């Protein structure tokens, strides 16, 4: 298992927290919570070692469009980059609905 | 049953199995009465899994919700089969036990609180072996304590089913509800195949596995109180009815003589065919269909 953290600038306060997904094979769990400072932090724990650059690429792309001030925790059980992006979008949707 | 519903009804029904554990639990409560206890943001997760290189889940795969069902106090504990096969670890076991104990305390204080266990579990989580086993022992004693005051209902809906120590927990509950897709057994098919060889038991033979462990078989054997289709509305109605019905006069696990006599009556000199119902309809005098109530067991017991 590997753990790492990424930080991004953020502008917008978000209304509420959200929890989506499950730590099942090929899937992941996302916990998304609003924070007060204008930043976004992401902590990832993944069961598959050696993919830090891929995680960074997926998150760079996500935060290229998302400006919420959040702390995100991801518990991953080998999800593909596509699955990660979809879960992140789902968490955002849940936090703004 | 499945054969009786049209394809249109089949397509339009709301599957219970397809709901995730949290949504299953929530669906049982009266609208807006539910609240989750020790949820994912409380981050009560397994301390043992990361040490073994396994990613933990923020709720340890166990969802606890409190609210009312049909106007009566209830707690629902749901296991997430997608996380570690729904396996019981130290934390998920403690969540279940605490929920049952709180329900028991409330019941003793004059506020009867039923428990509904949504079981989707292979039993003890092997990474937490001894702690999981200890948890199962605690779960069983907590169920037996609570069932004196309020019904404990085990629901085995999905294809993971309920195995190992948790099948014992289901066995001591007041009522068991299954779907034909569910499975119930002590030793799972893979375990038997591993131990005794594929000639003894072929775990890849799905029709064989379901003909032995499946909801229909367990219901025919009289080990399950209600068999429902995979339909959320039917499931909600069934759970509500059983809670309203209250504690059974005699719990299944108290009927030691009945089950001992059934086992004694089994002829093991020839290979049992799953198509032939054990303790057949003649001896059980059970009609088939959904409107089964555990009163049949009691009649049988008193005969």
Interface residues (C-beta under 8 A of the other chain):
Chain A: X1 X17 X19 X22 X23 X24 X25 X27 X29 X31 X33 X45 X46 X47 X73 X75 X76 X77
Chain B: X20 X39 X40 X41 X50 X53 X54 X55 X56 X57 X58 X61 X80 X82 X83
